[in-house]
Amino acid sequence: MGQQVEVRTTADFALAVAEARYAAGLTQAQAAERAGIERTYLARMEAGLSTVLLTRLLRVLTRLGARVTVTLPDPGAARQLDGI
């Protein structure tokens, strides 16, 4: 299992997205294609710019006492699964 990162802010989320992509060995274009989104949108996510909905979701969850944790993939694990 990979490293776990607690997501408390949109900056935490942005870092988790970038780290997951890096651990998977993917470019932004490859990750965006895999996720079915535009590369520019992924870039905005990684920069913490497209986060209005995420901010609201995190606020609701944390005020309800929930913790949001992202488990990052082990480096290279995604490449092995997809043959990349």
Phi, psi and omega in degrees: 000145182277183179293141177257137181234126176280132181256106179250338183225168177294331177294321176298318180297315180301316179295319180297319179297312181296317180294320178296318178296316179297315180298328179281351179072031184251148170282168176299320180297316180295315181294320179296317178299316180298323182275349180075033178231168177286147179299322181296326177292318177298318178299319178295322177298313182294335178272356180077024185262334182253072192226015183302308179297317180299318179302315180294317179297315179297320179298313180299310183298314182292325179288342174268004177087008181275155173242135179255121181234134177252130175260114181284146178290151172296142179307129178086348183297317181294324178297321181294322181291322185258359180072023181276000000 
